[in-house]
Amino acid sequence: METDFIVVGAGVAGLRAAIELAEAGRVLVISKLELEETATQYAQGGVAVALSDEDEIGLHLQDTLAAGDGLVDEAAARVLVEEGQDRIQELIDWGTQFDRTGTRLTFTREAAHSRNRILHAHGDSTGREIGRALAARAHSLPNITFAEYEFTADLLLEDGRAAGVYLIDRSATESAVRASAILLATGGAGQVYRDTTNPSVATADGIAMAYRAGATVSDMEFVQFHPTALYLQNAPRFLLSEALRGEGAHLLNPAQERFMAAYHPMAELAPRDVVARAITAEIDKTRSGDTVCYLDLRHLDAARVATRFPRIHATCLRHGLDITRDLIPVRPAAHYIMGGVKTDLWGQTTVPGLFAAGETACTGVHGANRLASNSLLEGLVYGARAGRRMRASANAPRRSGPAEPRPLPPLGNAMSPDQMIQTVKNIMARNAGVTRTGEGLKEALCLIDTLANRLPKPNSRISGEAFNLQQVAWLIIKSALKREESRGAHYRTDFPRHDGQFKKHSLVRNGIVSFA
C-alpha cells in the first residue's frame, strides 16, 4: 500500500496537520480505535489564547516561560502564542462553537495565568468541540482518508529514512504502508501510570516507535500530574478541571482545612506541580494509603457551577456525588508528559522523513511544567506547522515492491500483555510519581530492565502497547535518574533544589542520556 502522507493519530495535532497536507497529496489518518477516542476529546478546561481585550501576546509568553521553570525554549513559546491567535480564528471560521456572553467570546482563568485567556466550549467540553470541528473539516476534504482500528506497530525505515509504517488490524493481520513523510501525533504516555486522567489509548506509541527508529527523545523526566482527579474506589480517575479552581473552588486537606496558602502565594491557583506536591504532602501526613484531599465548591453559586461544568457535574452525579453540595475526593494523577520526540520548530525529528506534533513531540515549548490549557493550542499551532513542512516531502523518492518484514526483538519467558502493563504501572506509581528519590529510581530502573526479557511478542494492539509502555517507562526513569535536581514537574527529595548545571534539556538516543 502507498500514499503521500501518513498521520498517526486523530487528535487535534493530527487532524490539523492532515488538513494542512490535503492540498499537497493523499493523506492517510490512522487511528488505533475509533477516530473519536483521543486525548483531545477529554480536554475539559479550554484553550489558552491572548484574544481578550485585557490580554497581550507578551503576557501569555511571560506566563508560559514562568510556568516552565527555566526550561522553556523561548523561540518555541513565541511561535505558540503568536500563531495561536490565527489558529483559533481559523477554528471559529470552521464552525467551532466557543462559549459566548451575548456575541462576545467568554474567557476564564486557570492556574498560573495572569489574565483571563481560557476559551471554553459547552462549559467543560472544549476538546470535544474542537475535535468535532476539525473532524468535520477533514472529512470535507477528498484527499484525506481515515483508517480506524489499525494499530501502528512500528516505523518502516529504508536507507535511514522513515518511509512508512507497519500496521496490525483487529484480526492481528500485519501490513505495511509507504509514504513520503510520516507524522506521529499519537498523544501522551499517561497509561504508564496506575492513576491517570488519560484515555486508554495514551500508551506512548509514537514516542516508543520513534525511539526504536533511532530518533532522539527529550525531557522525558517531566511528567505533569494533574492535582485533582476524582478518587473513588472502582471509578476511573476522571479529570476535575483546573477551571473549577479558576472559578473559586477551594482545596481541603484530609482534616477538611484549606492548606494551599501555606505552599504558594497563589494558593489554589499555583502551578500544577506545586499543587500536586502540596496535596501529596497533606495526604502523606496521615500515613494512610487511602487518604484523599477534597475539592470544595459548596460556597459557589450552585446553578452557575452546574451550568459552567455540565460534564463534570453529570459524571460526578453518576458516582453519587453532587459537586454543588458534596466534598469531592481528589488525588493527583498522571496527566501530561512535557517530553517526547525531539523536534525543531516545524515538527521535524532527528530521523529524515519523520515528524511529530502535539503531546508526542517535544519542541521545548512547555519546559519543565506545561502552563494550563496550552496543550490544545500547541496541537493546533505545531500540527499546522508540521503539515506545512511535510508538504515539501511530497515528491521524495519511494521504493516499490513489498516492504521488509518488521524486525522483532528476541523474546524470552514472556509475560502476558495485561500482566506486563500492570507491572509497569505499579513500578512507576511507586517509584517515579509526584515525588522521587535516587534510590527509588534505581530500583525502578532495575525492575524495568528485567521486564525487557519478558516482553510479549508485539503482534497485536495490546501486546504492542505493553511493549511501548515498558520502553517509555525506561526512558522516563533513566532521564529522571540523571537529572539530579528538582525542577518543574520533576521533584527529587534527595535533590530538592534547582541546580544550574541542569538548566538544560535531557536527550536520550540509543540508550545514552545527555544534556544540552
C-alpha positions in Angstrom: 0.0 0.0 0.0 1.1 3.5 -0.7 0.0 7.1 0.0 1.7 10.5 0.0 1.5 11.3 3.7 0.7 9.3 6.9 -0.7 10.9 10.0 -0.7 8.5 13.0 -3.3 9.9 15.4 -6.6 11.7 15.0 -6.5 14.2 17.8 -6.1 18.0 17.5 -2.5 17.8 16.2 -3.1 15.0 13.7 -6.3 16.4 12.3 -4.8 20.0 11.9 -1.8 18.5 10.1 -3.9 16.4 7.8 -6.0 19.5 6.8 -2.7 21.3 6.0 -1.5 18.4 4.0 -4.6 17.8 1.9 -3.8 20.3 -0.8 -0.4 18.6 -1.4 -1.4 15.0 -1.9 -3.2 11.9 -0.4 -3.3 11.8 3.4 -4.0 8.6 5.4 -5.0 9.3 9.0 -4.6 6.2 11.2 -6.5 5.7 14.5 -6.0 2.6 16.6 -9.6 2.7 17.9 -12.5 4.8 16.6 -11.5 8.3 15.4 -13.2 10.0 18.3 -11.2 8.1 21.0 -8.3 10.6 21.5 -7.0 12.7 24.4 -8.4 15.8 22.7 -11.9 14.5 23.4 -11.2 14.5 27.1 -9.7 18.0 27.3 -12.1 20.0 29.6 -10.8 23.3 30.7 -10.2 25.1 27.5 -7.6 26.5 25.1 -5.4 29.4 26.1 -5.0 32.3 23.7 -4.4 36.1 24.0 -7.5 37.4 22.4 -9.4 39.2 25.1 -9.3 43.0 25.5 -7.3 42.8 28.7 -4.7 40.4 27.4 -1.5 40.7 25.3 0.7 38.1 23.5 3.6 39.2 25.6 1.8 38.4 28.8 0.9 34.9 27.5 4.5 34.4 26.7 5.7 35.5 30.1 3.2 33.2 31.9 4.4 30.2 29.7 8.0 30.9 30.4 7.4 31.3 34.2 5.4 28.0 34.4 8.1 26.1 32.5 10.6 26.8 35.4 13.6 27.9 33.4 13.5 25.3 30.6 11.0 26.7 28.1 12.5 27.2 24.6 11.6 30.9 24.2 11.5 30.7 20.4 9.1 27.7 20.6 6.9 29.5 23.1 6.9 32.7 21.0 5.7 30.7 17.9 2.9 29.2 20.1 1.5 32.5 21.4 1.9 34.5 18.2 0.5 31.9 15.8 -2.2 30.8 18.3 -4.4 33.7 17.5 -4.7 32.8 13.8 -5.3 29.1 14.6 -8.1 29.9 16.9 -9.7 32.3 14.5 -9.5 29.5 11.9 -11.3 27.2 14.2 -14.1 29.8 14.7 -14.3 30.2 10.9 -14.7 26.4 10.6 -17.6 26.4 12.9 -16.2 25.8 16.4 -18.8 26.9 19.0 -16.8 28.5 21.8 -18.9 29.8 24.7 -20.0 33.4 24.5 -21.7 36.1 26.5 -24.0 37.6 24.0 -21.8 37.9 20.9 -18.5 38.2 22.8 -16.3 35.2 23.5 -16.2 34.2 27.1 -12.7 34.0 28.7 -11.9 32.4 32.1 -8.7 32.0 34.1 -6.7 28.9 35.2 -3.7 28.4 37.4 -0.5 30.4 36.7 -2.2 32.6 34.1 -2.1 36.4 34.8 -5.1 37.2 32.7 -8.5 35.6 31.7 -7.5 33.9 28.4 -9.1 30.5 28.5 -11.7 29.9 25.8 -14.1 27.0 26.5 -16.9 25.3 24.8 -20.1 23.8 26.2 -18.7 24.7 29.6 -16.2 21.9 30.1 -16.2 20.0 26.7 -13.7 22.2 24.9 -11.6 19.4 23.4 -14.6 17.5 22.2 -15.9 20.6 20.4 -12.6 21.4 18.8 -12.2 17.8 17.7 -15.7 17.8 16.2 -14.9 20.9 14.1 -11.6 19.6 12.9 -13.0 16.2 12.0 -15.8 17.9 10.1 -13.3 20.0 8.2 -11.1 17.0 7.5 -14.0 14.8 6.3 -14.9 17.5 3.8 -11.5 17.2 2.0 -11.4 14.5 -0.6 -7.7 13.8 -0.3 -8.0 12.7 3.4 -8.7 9.0 4.1 -9.3 7.6 7.6 -8.3 4.1 8.8 -9.9 3.1 12.2 -8.9 0.2 14.4 -5.4 0.0 12.8 -2.6 -0.2 15.4 0.6 1.4 14.1 3.2 -1.1 15.4 6.5 0.4 14.1 8.1 2.6 11.5 9.3 1.3 8.2 12.8 2.5 7.6 14.6 2.5 4.2 18.1 3.9 3.7 17.9 5.6 7.1 14.7 7.4 6.3 11.2 6.9 7.7 9.4 5.5 4.6 6.2 4.1 6.0 4.5 2.2 8.9 3.7 -1.3 9.8 0.1 -1.8 10.8 -1.8 -4.5 12.8 -5.5 -4.8 12.3 -8.2 -6.2 14.6 -7.6 -9.7 13.3 -3.9 -9.5 14.0 -3.0 -9.3 10.3 0.1 -7.2 9.6 0.6 -4.9 6.6 2.8 -2.0 5.6 2.0 1.4 4.1 4.7 3.5 2.4 4.6 7.4 2.3 6.9 10.4 1.6 6.6 11.6 5.2 5.1 10.4 8.4 3.7 12.4 11.3 3.4 10.9 14.8 0.6 12.5 16.7 -0.3 9.6 19.0 -0.7 11.7 22.2 0.9 11.1 25.5 2.0 8.4 28.0 -0.4 8.6 30.9 -1.1 4.9 30.8 2.4 4.2 32.0 1.0 5.1 35.5 -1.6 3.3 37.6 -3.6 6.6 38.2 -4.1 8.7 35.1 -6.6 11.1 33.6 -5.7 10.0 30.1 -7.8 7.7 28.0 -6.8 4.1 27.4 -5.2 4.9 24.1 -2.4 7.1 25.7 0.2 4.4 25.7 3.1 6.5 24.3 3.1 4.6 21.0 4.6 7.4 18.9 7.4 8.1 21.4 8.4 4.4 21.6 8.2 3.9 17.8 10.4 7.0 17.1 12.9 5.9 19.7 13.2 2.4 18.3 13.8 4.0 14.9 16.8 6.0 16.2 15.1 9.3 16.9 16.2 11.5 19.9 13.7 11.9 22.7 13.9 14.8 25.1 12.7 15.9 28.6 11.1 12.5 29.4 11.5 13.0 33.2 8.9 15.8 33.2 5.5 14.2 33.7 2.8 16.5 34.9 0.4 15.2 37.5 -3.0 16.9 37.5 -3.7 17.8 41.1 -7.4 17.0 41.1 -8.5 13.7 39.7 -11.7 12.2 41.1 -10.6 9.5 43.5 -13.2 6.8 44.3 -12.9 3.1 44.6 -13.9 1.3 41.4 -14.2 4.5 39.4 -12.0 5.9 36.7 -9.6 8.8 37.6 -11.9 11.4 36.0 -10.3 14.8 35.5 -11.7 17.6 37.6 -10.7 20.6 35.6 -8.4 23.3 36.9 -11.1 25.7 35.8 -13.0 24.6 38.9 -10.3 26.3 41.0 -10.3 29.2 38.5 -13.9 29.7 39.3 -13.2 29.8 43.1 -13.2 26.2 44.3 -11.1 25.5 47.4 -8.8 22.6 48.3 -9.2 21.0 51.7 -6.8 18.5 53.3 -7.9 15.2 54.9 -8.9 17.2 58.0 -11.1 19.4 55.8 -9.0 22.5 56.2 -7.7 24.8 53.5 -3.9 24.5 53.1 -2.7 25.9 49.8 -1.7 29.3 51.2 1.0 27.6 53.2 2.6 26.3 50.0 2.3 29.1 47.5 1.1 32.8 47.5 -1.3 32.0 44.6 -2.9 29.3 46.8 -5.3 27.1 44.7 -4.1 28.9 41.5 -0.5 27.9 42.0 1.2 26.0 39.2 0.1 22.4 38.8 3.3 20.9 40.1 3.1 22.9 43.3 -0.5 22.0 43.9 0.1 18.3 43.2 3.0 18.1 45.6 1.1 20.0 48.2 -1.8 17.6 48.0 0.6 14.6 48.2 2.3 16.2 51.2 -1.0 16.6 53.0 -2.0 13.1 52.3 1.4 11.7 53.4 1.0 13.4 56.8 -1.9 11.0 57.5 0.3 7.9 56.9 -2.7 6.2 55.3 -2.6 4.9 51.7 -6.3 5.6 51.0 -6.5 9.1 52.3 -7.7 11.9 50.0 -7.9 15.7 49.8 -11.1 17.4 48.8 -12.3 19.9 46.2 -14.9 22.2 47.8 -17.4 24.1 45.6 -20.2 24.4 48.2 -19.7 28.1 48.7 -20.2 28.9 45.0 -23.5 29.5 43.2 -24.9 26.0 42.6 -26.8 26.9 39.4 -23.7 28.6 37.8 -21.5 25.6 38.8 -23.9 23.2 37.1 -24.2 25.3 34.0 -20.4 26.1 33.7 -19.3 22.5 34.3 -22.2 20.3 33.0 -20.0 17.3 32.0 -18.2 17.2 35.4 -21.4 17.7 37.2 -23.2 14.9 35.4 -20.2 12.5 35.7 -19.9 13.0 39.5 -23.7 12.5 39.9 -23.3 9.1 38.2 -20.9 8.3 41.0 -23.2 9.6 43.7 -21.6 13.0 44.2 -23.1 16.4 43.7 -20.3 18.9 43.2 -22.6 21.8 44.3 -23.3 20.1 47.7 -20.7 17.5 48.4 -17.0 17.5 49.1 -15.3 15.8 46.1 -12.4 13.4 46.9 -9.3 14.0 44.9 -5.7 12.9 44.4 -3.1 13.7 41.8 -3.0 11.6 38.6 -0.6 11.4 35.6 -1.9 13.9 33.1 0.6 15.2 30.5 4.2 14.5 29.5 6.2 17.6 28.6 8.9 15.4 27.0 8.6 13.4 23.8 10.2 13.0 20.4 12.6 15.9 19.9 11.6 18.2 17.0 12.6 21.5 15.6 10.0 24.3 15.3 8.5 22.7 12.2 7.9 19.2 13.7 11.0 17.6 12.1 12.6 14.9 14.2 16.2 13.7 14.0 15.1 10.9 11.6 14.6 12.1 8.0 11.0 11.9 6.8 9.7 11.6 10.4 7.7 14.4 12.1 5.9 14.6 15.4 3.4 17.1 16.9 1.2 17.5 19.9 2.0 15.7 23.1 4.1 13.1 21.2 6.6 15.8 20.4 9.0 17.9 22.5 9.7 21.3 21.0 10.6 22.7 24.4 7.5 24.9 24.5 6.4 23.6 27.9 9.8 23.4 29.6 9.6 21.6 32.9 5.9 22.2 33.5 3.2 23.0 31.0 1.0 26.0 31.5 -2.6 25.0 31.8 -4.6 25.0 28.5 -1.5 25.4 26.3 -1.8 21.8 25.1 -4.7 22.2 22.7 -3.1 25.4 21.3 0.2 23.5 20.8 -1.6 20.8 18.9 -3.2 23.4 16.6 -0.1 25.5 16.0 2.5 22.8 15.7 0.2 20.4 13.8 -0.3 23.1 11.2 3.5 23.8 11.1 4.4 20.2 10.7 1.9 19.8 7.9 3.3 22.8 6.1 6.9 21.4 6.3 5.8 17.9 5.3 4.4 19.2 2.1 8.0 19.7 0.9 8.4 15.9 1.0 5.6 15.2 -1.4 7.9 14.2 -4.2 10.5 12.3 -2.1 11.6 9.2 -4.0 10.0 5.9 -2.7 10.8 2.3 -3.2 8.4 -0.1 -4.9 7.7 -3.7 -4.1 7.0 -5.4 -0.8 8.4 -4.0 2.5 10.9 -5.9 4.5 9.3 -7.9 7.4 9.1 -6.0 10.6 12.1 -6.6 12.8 11.1 -8.2 16.1 13.2 -8.3 19.3 14.4 -11.6 20.7 11.9 -12.9 23.3 12.4 -14.8 26.5 10.0 -16.1 29.1 7.2 -13.7 28.1 4.5 -12.2 30.4 1.0 -11.8 29.2 0.4 -8.2 27.9 -2.0 -7.4 30.7 0.4 -8.6 33.3 3.3 -6.6 31.8 1.2 -3.4 31.7 0.0 -3.7 35.3 3.6 -4.4 36.5 4.9 -1.4 34.7 2.1 0.8 36.1 2.8 -0.4 39.7 6.6 0.2 39.4 6.0 3.7 38.0 3.4 4.7 40.6 5.7 3.5 43.5 9.0 4.9 42.3 8.6 7.6 39.6 5.5 9.6 40.6 4.9 13.1 42.0 8.0 12.8 44.3 11.0 10.7 43.6 14.3 9.6 45.1 17.5 8.3 43.6 17.1 5.0 45.5 13.6 4.6 44.2 14.5 5.4 40.7 17.4 2.9 40.7 15.1 0.2 42.0 12.6 1.0 39.2 15.3 1.0 36.5 16.4 -2.4 37.6 12.9 -3.8 37.6 12.0 -2.3 34.2 15.3 -3.6 32.8 14.3 -7.1 34.0 11.0 -6.8 32.3 12.7 -6.3 28.9 13.5 -10.0 29.0 9.8 -10.9 29.4 8.1 -8.7 26.8 5.2 -10.3 25.0 5.5 -10.7 21.2 4.2 -7.4 19.8 1.8 -9.0 17.3 -1.4 -7.3 18.5 -2.5 -3.9 19.7 -2.5 -4.9 23.4 0.9 -6.6 23.2 2.3 -3.7 21.2 1.1 -1.3 23.9 2.7 -3.4 26.6 6.0 -3.2 24.6 5.7 0.6 24.2 4.8 1.2 27.9 7.8 -0.8 29.1 10.1 1.1 26.8 8.8 4.6 27.7 8.8 3.8 31.4 12.6 3.1 31.0 13.0 6.4 29.2 11.2 8.3 32.0 13.2 6.6 34.8 16.5 6.9 33.1 16.1 10.6 32.4 14.8 11.2 36.0 17.7 9.4 37.5 20.2 11.5 35.5 18.6 14.9 36.5 19.9 15.4 40.0 17.9 18.4 40.9 14.2 19.4 41.3 12.6 21.5 38.5 9.0 21.9 37.5 7.2 18.5 37.4 10.4 16.6 38.3 10.8 16.6 42.1 13.5 14.6 43.9 13.6 14.7 47.7 17.3 13.9 47.6 18.0 16.9 45.3 15.2 19.3 46.3 16.5 22.5 44.7 17.5 23.8 41.3 21.0 23.2 40.1 22.2 25.5 37.4 24.2 22.7 35.6 20.9 21.0 34.8 19.3 24.1 33.3 19.4 22.1 30.1 17.2 19.6 28.2 17.7 15.9 28.7 18.3 14.0 25.5 18.2 10.2 25.0 19.3 8.3 21.9 20.4 4.7 21.7 20.3 4.3 25.4 22.6 7.2 26.3 21.3 10.2 28.3 22.9 13.6 27.8 22.0 17.3 28.5 22.1 20.2 26.1 
